[in-house]
Structures are given as structure tokens and as C-alpha cells.
């Protein structure tokens, strides 16, 4: 995302410097809007937009900051304490929801649970061999949360992906070894076998169960 903002910034400066006569105000407005839009997507939901804009205006007009470095440092420390507490509460809530989901899901037809707590369901039996931990696999997959939110999909990228099986989350490493080449499965991965309390910022909340629809297309030996 930072690279994307940098690209917009570079584009803006280049156009304004080398094509300022050619560019109409409406185009500058569009690029300015795009910059603001991208930056805003990286700010916390609790951001005071009015103060955010005021800061940009003061900086662009070379005005001194409203707050001293000491005041800002104190504000950041207090904010981080509150955010940390909120994240802890959210993580505990999500863990309870995940445990409840897995408990109910384990009773569904065709779903099996391994000793580690991984749950899976074979939806199409393969005819080839099963991969080992050291193999590279070629797969198609869709990953979603328990509420149906899709956070990643190779189908959306219009092509399968290849990766070493020992370099992904634990649930994937274990689960794919239970599938034969040419087969399909659904993985229900507990938080402890996925991203745990950390989650993935902006994509996967802390202590989330991850559900993957996976097609094992081919096994490639890791040379």
C-alpha cells in the first residue's frame, strides 16, 4: 500500500512539474482526491477526519504544529494502551466464537478432526499421490472467514499458485498432506494453526477460523 501511495505521489509530482500547462484543474483534483483516498485507507477507523485535514492544511501552508513533540508522544502512548486493550477484548471474543464454530462444525457430515484440531472434508477424491511436507504443490483455492467474507482467492487472480508446503501456515501444511493429487477438500483451520492472536491487519481478525476450499492440481518435487 505504501508503494501505491508513493506511485501516486511520483505521478502527481511528475505531471505537475512537466505538464502543468497542459493539465486542467479537474485532473489535478482527481489525483489529489486519489492521494487522500489511499492515505485514508491506512488510517484507523477512529481517526478524526477534521483534525486529519487540518494537519494536512497546516503542513502544506508551512505552519507550526498545534502540538509539541512531547504532547504527541504522550497521546500516542495513551492511544496505544487503549488500542491494545480493545484488541485483547476482541481477540477473546473471537476465540470464543471460533471454538463454538469448530465444536458445531465437527458434528457435520463428512467433517473429520485431526489430533491437532484441524478439521477437513474431502469433497472429491484424488487419484494421485499425497504430497509430503517437503514438496511443492500447485493449487487453486479460496479462503474465507466463518461469516463468508473472502480474504483471498487464486480464482480471482485467474491462475493456480505454487508454493513449498512447509512454508505456509500449519493448517495448510498438515491438511494438504491428507489430500491426493487431483482431489478437492475444505479445510477448517483453528486460530492456533493459522494466524492466532495476531491475525492479519485489515484482512483476518485475531483468533479467526479460516475456511479454505482447495484443489490439489499437481505435486512438484522440491529440488
PANU-457257 format. One line per 2 residues: number of its first residue (from 1); for each residue x negated, y, z of N, C-alpha, C. Coordinates in Angstrom, 1 decimal. Layout:
<pts>
NUM> X:Y:Z:X:Y:Z:X:Y:Z  ...
</pts>
This chain:
<pts>
1> -0.8:-1.2:0.0:0.0:0.0:0.0:-0.9:1.3:0.0  -2.0:1.2:0.8:-2.9:2.4:0.8:-3.4:2.6:-0.6
3> -3.8:1.5:-1.3:-4.3:1.7:-2.7:-3.3:2.3:-3.6  -2.0:2.0:-3.3:-0.9:2.5:-4.2:-0.8:4.0:-3.9
5> -0.9:4.4:-2.7:-0.9:5.9:-2.3:-2.1:6.6:-3.0  -3.2:5.9:-2.9:-4.4:6.5:-3.4:-4.3:6.7:-4.9
7> -3.6:5.7:-5.6:-3.4:5.8:-7.0:-2.5:6.9:-7.4  -1.5:7.1:-6.6:-0.6:8.3:-6.8:-1.3:9.6:-6.6
9> -2.2:9.6:-5.6:-2.9:10.8:-5.3:-3.9:11.2:-6.4  -4.6:10.1:-6.9:-5.5:10.3:-8.0:-4.8:10.8:-9.3
11> -3.6:10.1:-9.5:-2.8:10.5:-10.7:-2.4:12.0:-10.6  -1.9:12.3:-9.4:-1.5:13.7:-9.2:-2.6:14.7:-9.4
13> -3.7:14.5:-8.8:-4.8:15.5:-8.9:-5.3:15.6:-10.4  -5.4:14.4:-11.0:-5.9:14.4:-12.4:-4.9:15.2:-13.3
15> -3.7:15.0:-13.2:-2.7:15.6:-14.0:-2.6:17.1:-13.8  -2.7:17.5:-12.5:-2.6:18.9:-12.2:-3.9:19.7:-12.6
17> -5.0:19.0:-12.6:-6.3:19.7:-12.9:-6.5:19.8:-14.4  -6.1:18.7:-15.1:-6.4:18.7:-16.6:-5.2:19.0:-17.5
19> -4.0:18.9:-16.9:-2.8:19.2:-17.7:-1.9:20.1:-17.0  -2.3:21.1:-16.3:-1.5:21.9:-15.5:-0.6:22.8:-16.4
21> -1.1:23.1:-17.6:-0.3:23.9:-18.5:0.8:23.1:-19.2  0.5:21.9:-19.5:1.4:21.0:-20.2:2.5:20.5:-19.3
23> 2.2:20.3:-18.0:3.1:19.6:-17.1:4.2:20.6:-16.7  5.5:20.2:-16.7:6.6:21.0:-16.3:6.8:20.8:-14.8
25> 7.4:21.8:-14.1:7.7:21.7:-12.7:8.4:20.5:-12.3  9.4:20.1:-13.2:10.2:18.9:-12.8:9.3:17.6:-12.7
27> 8.3:17.5:-13.5:7.4:16.4:-13.4:6.6:16.4:-12.1  6.1:17.6:-11.8:5.4:17.8:-10.5:6.3:17.4:-9.4
29> 7.5:17.8:-9.4:8.5:17.5:-8.4:8.6:16.0:-8.2  8.7:15.3:-9.4:8.9:13.8:-9.3:7.7:13.1:-8.7
31> 6.5:13.6:-9.0:5.3:13.0:-8.5:5.1:13.3:-7.0  5.5:14.5:-6.6:5.4:14.9:-5.2:6.4:14.1:-4.4
33> 7.6:13.9:-5.0:8.6:13.0:-4.3:8.0:11.6:-4.1  7.4:11.1:-5.2:6.9:9.7:-5.1:5.8:9.6:-4.1
35> 5.0:10.6:-3.9:4.0:10.6:-2.8:4.6:10.5:-1.5  5.6:11.4:-1.3:6.3:11.4:0.0:7.0:10.1:0.3
37> 7.6:9.5:-0.7:8.3:8.3:-0.6:7.4:7.1:-0.2  6.2:7.0:-0.8:5.3:6.0:-0.5:4.8:6.1:1.0
39> 4.4:7.4:1.3:3.9:7.6:2.7:4.9:7.3:3.7  6.2:7.6:3.5:7.3:7.4:4.4:7.5:5.9:4.7
41> 7.3:5.1:3.7:7.5:3.6:3.9:6.5:3.0:4.9  5.4:3.8:5.1:4.4:3.3:6.1:4.6:3.9:7.5
43> 5.5:4.8:7.7:5.7:5.4:9.0:6.7:4.6:9.8  6.6:4.6:11.1:7.5:3.9:12.0:9.0:4.4:11.8
45> 9.9:3.6:12.0:11.3:4.0:11.9:11.7:5.1:12.9  10.9:5.2:14.0:11.2:6.2:15.0:10.6:7.6:14.7
47> 10.0:7.7:13.5:9.4:9.0:13.1:10.4:10.1:13.0  10.1:11.3:13.6:10.9:12.5:13.5:10.5:13.1:12.1
49> 11.4:13.0:11.2:11.2:13.4:9.8:10.9:14.9:9.7  11.7:15.7:10.5:11.5:17.2:10.5:10.1:17.5:11.0
51> 9.6:16.9:12.1:8.3:17.2:12.5:7.2:16.7:11.6  7.5:15.5:10.9:6.6:15.0:9.9:6.4:16.0:8.8
53> 7.5:16.6:8.3:7.4:17.5:7.2:6.7:18.8:7.7  7.0:19.2:8.9:6.4:20.4:9.5:4.9:20.3:9.5
55> 4.4:19.1:9.9:3.0:18.8:9.9:2.3:18.9:8.5  3.0:18.4:7.5:2.5:18.5:6.2:2.5:19.9:5.7
57> 3.5:20.7:6.0:3.5:22.1:5.6:2.4:22.9:6.3  2.2:22.7:7.6:1.2:23.4:8.3:-0.2:23.1:7.8
59> -0.4:21.8:7.5:-1.7:21.4:7.0:-2.0:22.0:5.6  -0.9:21.9:4.7:-1.1:22.5:3.4:-1.3:24.0:3.3
61> -0.8:24.7:4.4:-0.9:26.1:4.5:-2.2:26.5:5.3  -3.0:25.5:5.7:-4.2:25.7:6.4:-4.0:26.3:7.8
63> -2.8:26.0:8.4:-2.5:26.5:9.7:-3.1:25.6:10.8  -3.4:26.1:12.0:-4.0:25.2:13.0:-2.9:24.2:13.5
65> -3.3:23.1:14.0:-2.3:22.1:14.5:-1.6:22.7:15.7  -0.3:22.3:15.9:0.5:22.7:17.0:0.0:22.1:18.3
67> -0.7:20.9:18.2:-1.1:20.2:19.4:-2.6:20.0:19.4  -3.2:20.0:20.6:-4.6:19.8:20.7:-4.9:18.3:20.6
69> -6.1:18.0:20.3:-6.5:16.5:20.2:-6.2:15.8:21.5  -6.4:16.4:22.6:-6.1:15.7:23.9:-4.6:15.4:24.0
71> -3.7:16.4:23.6:-2.3:16.1:23.6:-1.9:15.0:22.7  -2.5:15.0:21.5:-2.1:13.9:20.6:-2.6:12.6:21.0
73> -3.8:12.5:21.6:-4.3:11.3:22.1:-3.4:10.7:23.2  -2.9:11.6:24.1:-2.1:11.1:25.2:-0.7:10.7:24.7
75> -0.2:11.4:23.6:1.0:11.0:23.0:0.9:9.6:22.3  -0.2:9.4:21.7:-0.4:8.1:21.0:-0.5:7.0:22.1
77> -1.2:7.2:23.2:-1.3:6.2:24.2:0.1:5.8:24.8  0.9:6.8:25.1:2.2:6.6:25.6:3.1:5.9:24.6
79> 3.0:6.3:23.4:3.8:5.7:22.3:3.4:4.2:22.1  2.2:3.9:22.2:1.7:2.5:22.0:2.2:1.6:23.2
81> 2.2:2.2:24.4:2.8:1.4:25.5:4.2:1.1:25.3  5.0:2.0:24.9:6.4:1.8:24.6:6.6:0.8:23.5
83> 5.9:0.9:22.4:6.0:0.0:21.3:5.6:-1.4:21.7  4.5:-1.5:22.5:4.1:-2.8:22.9:5.1:-3.5:23.8
85> 5.8:-2.8:24.6:6.9:-3.3:25.5:8.0:-3.7:24.6  8.4:-2.9:23.6:9.5:-3.2:22.7:9.2:-4.5:21.9
87> 8.0:-4.6:21.4:7.6:-5.8:20.7:7.6:-7.0:21.5  7.3:-6.9:22.8:7.3:-8.0:23.7:8.7:-8.5:23.9
89> 9.6:-7.6:24.1:11.0:-7.9:24.2:11.6:-8.6:23.0  11.3:-8.0:21.8:11.7:-8.5:20.5:11.2:-9.9:20.3
91> 9.9:-10.2:20.7:9.3:-11.5:20.5:10.0:-12.5:21.3  10.3:-12.2:22.5:11.0:-13.2:23.4:12.4:-13.5:22.9
93> 13.1:-12.4:22.4:14.4:-12.6:21.8:14.4:-13.5:20.6  13.4:-13.3:19.7:13.3:-14.1:18.5:12.9:-15.5:18.8
95> 12.1:-15.7:19.8:11.7:-17.1:20.2:12.9:-17.9:20.7  13.8:-17.3:21.4:15.0:-18.0:21.9:15.9:-18.3:20.7
97> 16.0:-17.4:19.8:16.8:-17.6:18.6:16.2:-18.8:17.7  14.9:-18.8:17.6:14.2:-19.8:16.8:14.3:-21.2:17.4
99> 14.2:-21.2:18.8:14.3:-22.5:19.5:15.8:-23.1:19.3  16.7:-22.2:19.4:18.1:-22.6:19.2:18.4:-23.1:17.8
101> 17.8:-22.4:16.8:18.0:-22.8:15.4:17.4:-24.2:15.2  16.2:-24.4:15.6:15.5:-25.7:15.4:16.2:-26.8:16.1
103> 16.7:-26.5:17.3:17.5:-27.6:18.0:18.7:-28.0:17.3  19.4:-27.1:16.7:20.6:-27.4:15.9:20.2:-28.0:14.5
105> 19.2:-27.5:13.9:18.8:-28.0:12.6:18.3:-29.4:12.7  17.7:-29.8:13.8:17.1:-31.2:13.9:18.2:-32.2:13.8
107> 19.5:-31.8:14.1:20.6:-32.8:14.1:21.2:-32.9:12.7  20.8:-32.1:11.7:21.4:-32.1:10.4:20.9:-33.3:9.6
109> 21.8:-33.8:8.7:21.5:-35.0:7.9:20.2:-34.8:7.1  19.3:-35.7:7.1:18.1:-35.7:6.3:16.9:-35.0:6.9
111> 17.2:-34.2:7.9:16.1:-33.5:8.5:15.3:-34.3:9.5  14.0:-34.3:9.4:13.1:-35.1:10.2:12.2:-34.1:11.0
113> 11.8:-34.5:12.2:10.9:-33.7:13.0:9.6:-34.5:13.4  8.5:-33.8:13.2:7.2:-34.5:13.5:6.8:-34.2:14.9
115> 5.7:-34.8:15.4:5.3:-34.6:16.7:4.9:-33.2:17.0  4.5:-32.4:16.0:4.1:-31.0:16.2:5.3:-30.1:16.3
117> 6.5:-30.6:16.0:7.6:-29.8:16.0:8.1:-29.3:14.6  7.3:-29.6:13.6:7.6:-29.3:12.2:8.8:-30.1:11.8
119> 9.8:-29.4:11.1:10.9:-30.1:10.6:10.9:-30.0:9.1  11.4:-31.1:8.4:11.3:-31.1:7.0:12.4:-32.0:6.4
121> 12.8:-31.8:5.2:13.8:-32.6:4.5:13.3:-32.8:3.0  13.2:-34.0:2.7:12.8:-34.4:1.3:14.0:-34.3:0.4
123> 14.0:-33.4:-0.6:15.2:-33.2:-1.4:15.1:-33.9:-2.8  13.8:-34.3:-3.1:13.5:-35.0:-4.3:12.2:-35.8:-4.1
125> 12.3:-37.1:-4.2:11.2:-38.0:-4.0:10.2:-37.8:-5.2  8.9:-37.7:-4.9:7.9:-37.6:-6.0:7.5:-39.0:-6.4
127> 6.8:-39.1:-7.5:6.3:-40.4:-8.0:4.8:-40.5:-7.9  4.1:-39.4:-7.6:2.6:-39.4:-7.5:2.2:-39.7:-6.1
129> 0.9:-39.3:-5.8:0.3:-39.5:-4.5:0.6:-38.3:-3.6  0.3:-38.4:-2.4:0.4:-37.3:-1.4:-1.0:-36.6:-1.3
131> -1.0:-35.3:-1.1:-2.3:-34.6:-1.0:-2.9:-34.8:0.3  -4.2:-34.7:0.4:-4.9:-34.7:1.6:-5.2:-33.3:2.0
133> -5.7:-33.1:3.2:-5.9:-31.7:3.7:-7.0:-31.0:2.9  -7.9:-31.7:2.3:-9.0:-31.1:1.5:-8.6:-30.8:0.1
135> -7.4:-31.2:-0.4:-7.0:-31.0:-1.8:-6.5:-29.6:-2.0  -6.6:-29.2:-3.3:-5.9:-28.0:-3.8:-4.6:-28.4:-4.4
137> -3.5:-27.7:-4.1:-2.2:-28.0:-4.6:-1.7:-26.9:-5.5  -0.9:-27.3:-6.5:-0.2:-26.3:-7.3:1.3:-26.5:-7.0
139> 1.9:-25.4:-6.6:3.3:-25.4:-6.1:4.1:-24.3:-6.6  5.4:-24.5:-6.5:6.4:-23.4:-6.7:7.1:-23.4:-5.3
141> 7.4:-22.2:-4.8:8.1:-22.1:-3.5:8.9:-20.8:-3.3  9.8:-20.9:-2.4:10.5:-19.7:-1.9:10.5:-19.7:-0.4
143> 10.1:-18.6:0.2:10.1:-18.5:1.7:11.1:-17.6:2.2  11.9:-18.0:3.2:12.9:-17.1:3.7:13.0:-17.3:5.2
145> 13.6:-16.3:5.9:13.9:-16.3:7.3:15.2:-17.0:7.5  15.6:-17.3:8.8:16.8:-18.0:9.1:18.1:-17.3:8.7
147> 17.9:-16.0:8.5:19.1:-15.2:8.1:19.3:-15.1:6.6  18.4:-15.8:5.9:18.4:-15.8:4.4:17.6:-14.8:3.7
149> 16.9:-13.9:4.5:16.0:-12.9:3.9:14.8:-13.6:3.3  14.6:-13.4:1.9:13.5:-13.9:1.2:12.3:-13.0:1.4
151> 11.2:-13.5:1.9:10.0:-12.7:2.1:8.9:-13.0:1.1  9.0:-14.1:0.4:8.0:-14.4:-0.6:8.6:-15.5:-1.6
153> 8.2:-15.4:-2.9:8.7:-16.4:-3.8:7.8:-16.4:-5.0  7.3:-17.6:-5.4:6.5:-17.8:-6.6:7.4:-17.7:-7.8
155> 8.6:-18.0:-7.6:9.6:-17.9:-8.8:9.7:-16.5:-9.2  9.7:-15.6:-8.3:9.8:-14.1:-8.7:8.5:-13.7:-9.4
157> 7.4:-14.4:-9.2:6.2:-14.0:-9.9:6.1:-14.8:-11.3  7.1:-15.6:-11.6:7.1:-16.3:-12.8:5.9:-17.2:-13.1
159> 5.6:-17.9:-12.0:4.5:-18.9:-12.2:4.1:-19.5:-10.9  3.7:-20.8:-11.0:3.2:-21.5:-9.8:1.9:-20.9:-9.2
161> 1.6:-21.3:-8.0:0.4:-20.8:-7.3:-0.4:-22.0:-6.9  -1.8:-21.9:-6.9:-2.7:-22.9:-6.4:-3.5:-22.4:-5.2
163> -3.7:-23.3:-4.2:-4.5:-22.9:-3.1:-5.0:-24.2:-2.3  -6.1:-24.1:-1.6:-6.5:-25.2:-0.8:-5.6:-25.4:0.4
165> -5.2:-26.7:0.6:-4.2:-27.0:1.6:-4.7:-26.7:3.0  -6.0:-26.6:3.2:-6.5:-26.3:4.5:-6.7:-24.9:4.8
167> -6.2:-24.0:3.9:-6.4:-22.6:4.1:-5.1:-21.8:4.2  -4.0:-22.5:4.6:-2.7:-21.9:4.7:-2.2:-22.1:6.2
169> -1.0:-21.6:6.5:-0.5:-21.8:7.8:-0.4:-23.3:8.1  -0.5:-23.7:9.4:-0.5:-25.1:9.8:0.7:-25.8:9.4
171> 1.9:-25.2:9.4:3.1:-25.9:8.9:3.1:-26.3:7.5  2.4:-25.5:6.6:2.2:-25.9:5.2:1.2:-27.0:5.1
173> 0.1:-26.9:5.8:-0.9:-28.0:5.7:-0.3:-29.3:6.1  0.4:-29.4:7.2:1.0:-30.6:7.6:2.1:-31.1:6.7
175> 3.0:-30.2:6.4:4.2:-30.5:5.6:3.9:-31.0:4.2  3.0:-30.4:3.5:2.7:-30.8:2.1:2.1:-32.2:2.0
177> 1.4:-32.6:3.1:0.9:-34.0:3.1:1.9:-35.1:3.3  3.2:-34.6:3.6:4.3:-35.6:3.7:5.0:-35.7:2.4
179> 4.6:-35.0:1.4:5.3:-34.9:0.1:4.5:-35.6:-1.0  5.1:-36.3:-1.9:4.4:-36.8:-3.1:4.4:-35.9:-4.3
181> 3.4:-36.0:-5.1:3.3:-35.2:-6.3:4.6:-35.4:-7.1  5.2:-34.2:-7.5:6.4:-34.3:-8.3:7.7:-34.2:-7.4
183> 7.5:-34.1:-6.1:8.6:-34.1:-5.2:8.9:-32.7:-4.8  10.1:-32.6:-4.1:10.6:-31.3:-3.5:11.0:-31.5:-2.1
185> 10.8:-30.5:-1.3:11.2:-30.6:0.1:11.5:-29.2:0.6  12.2:-29.2:1.8:12.4:-28.0:2.5:11.7:-28.1:3.8
187> 10.8:-27.1:4.1:10.1:-27.0:5.4:10.7:-26.0:6.3  10.9:-26.5:7.6:11.4:-25.6:8.6:10.3:-25.4:9.6
189> 9.6:-24.3:9.5:8.3:-24.2:10.3:8.5:-23.4:11.6  8.2:-24.0:12.7:8.4:-23.3:14.0:7.3:-22.1:14.1
191> 7.6:-21.1:14.9:6.7:-20.0:15.0:5.2:-20.4:15.3  5.0:-21.4:16.2:3.7:-21.8:16.6:2.9:-22.4:15.4
193> 3.6:-22.9:14.4:2.9:-23.4:13.2:2.9:-22.5:12.1  3.4:-21.2:12.3:3.4:-20.2:11.3:2.6:-19.0:11.8
195> 3.3:-17.9:12.0:2.6:-16.6:12.4:2.8:-16.2:13.9  3.5:-17.1:14.7:3.6:-16.9:16.1:4.1:-15.5:16.5
197> 3.5:-15.1:17.6:3.9:-13.8:18.2:3.5:-12.6:17.4  2.5:-12.8:16.5:2.0:-11.7:15.7:3.0:-11.4:14.6
199> 3.5:-12.4:13.9:4.4:-12.1:12.8:3.5:-11.5:11.6  4.2:-10.9:10.7:3.5:-10.2:9.6:4.2:-8.9:9.5
201> 3.5:-7.8:9.7:4.1:-6.5:9.7:4.9:-6.1:8.5  6.2:-5.7:8.8:7.1:-5.3:7.7:7.7:-6.5:7.0
203> 7.3:-7.7:7.2:7.8:-8.8:6.5:8.4:-9.9:7.3  7.6:-10.4:8.3:8.0:-11.5:9.1:8.0:-11.1:10.6
205> 9.1:-11.0:11.2:9.2:-10.7:12.7:8.4:-11.7:13.5  8.0:-11.3:14.7:7.4:-12.1:15.6:8.2:-13.3:16.0
207> 7.6:-14.5:16.2:8.3:-15.7:16.6:9.4:-16.1:15.7  9.2:-16.0:14.4:10.2:-16.4:13.4:10.0:-17.8:12.9
209> 11.1:-18.5:12.7:11.1:-19.8:12.0:11.0:-19.4:10.5  10.2:-20.1:9.8:10.0:-19.9:8.3:10.6:-21.1:7.6
211> 11.4:-20.8:6.6:12.0:-21.9:5.8:11.5:-21.8:4.4  10.9:-22.9:3.9:10.3:-22.9:2.6:10.9:-24.0:1.7
213> 11.4:-23.7:0.5:11.7:-24.6:-0.5:10.5:-24.8:-1.3  10.0:-26.0:-1.4:8.7:-26.3:-2.0:8.7:-27.4:-3.1
215> 8.1:-27.1:-4.2:7.9:-28.1:-5.3:6.4:-28.4:-5.4  6.0:-29.7:-5.2:4.6:-30.0:-5.3:4.4:-30.5:-6.8
217> 3.9:-29.6:-7.6:3.7:-29.8:-9.0:2.5:-30.7:-9.3  1.4:-30.4:-8.7:0.2:-31.2:-9.0:-0.8:-31.1:-7.9
219> -1.6:-32.1:-7.7:-2.7:-32.1:-6.8:-4.0:-32.0:-7.5  -4.8:-31.1:-7.1:-6.1:-30.8:-7.8:-7.2:-31.1:-6.8
221> -8.1:-32.0:-7.0:-9.2:-32.3:-6.1:-10.1:-31.0:-5.8  -10.4:-30.8:-4.6:-11.3:-29.7:-4.2:-12.7:-30.1:-4.4
223> -13.3:-29.5:-5.5:-14.6:-29.8:-5.9:-15.7:-29.2:-5.0
</pts>
